[in-house]
Amino acid sequence: MKLQELKAIAYELAGVNNTKQLKAKIQEIKTLDMRLKTSFKKTIAILQKLQSEFDEWLKNPPKEYKDIFSEITEASQKYDQKSAEMKNLAQEVLSIANDLEELAKECQDEADQMKQEVEITRRISKQARLN
């Protein structure tokens, strides 16, 4: 495997973009010469080991963490529920606003029509007085 491919794998596993970030994230590789393939192979092995250990820890975390994870899950579910409720409320508000806008337009049309009728009535009244 080429050095560039090894770098890409290591960066992806560590979630970083360069060697400086990689060394800052993993103490065990600070002394390695990252210009060499062997250094990146060791880094990948370390990252895979760390990921494996973390996956194993996730399968059976201490009770205090299980409780925290449970609370996080519960909070996340409540958030999702409230978020869905808010979306529904937002749609209702938007629908009401559209209805009000339509009603306002209808009222404005009626007001304009009444103004025209008043103006016509004034003209007729004025014409009748002149005759």
Secondary structure, 3 states (H helix, E strand, C coil): CCHHHHHHHHHHHHCCCCHHHHHHHCHHHCCCCCCCHHHHHHHHHHHHHHHHHHHHHHHCCCHHHHHHHHHHHHHHHHHHHHHHHHHHHHHHHHHHHHHHHHHHHHHHHHHHHHHHHHHHHHHHHHHHHHC
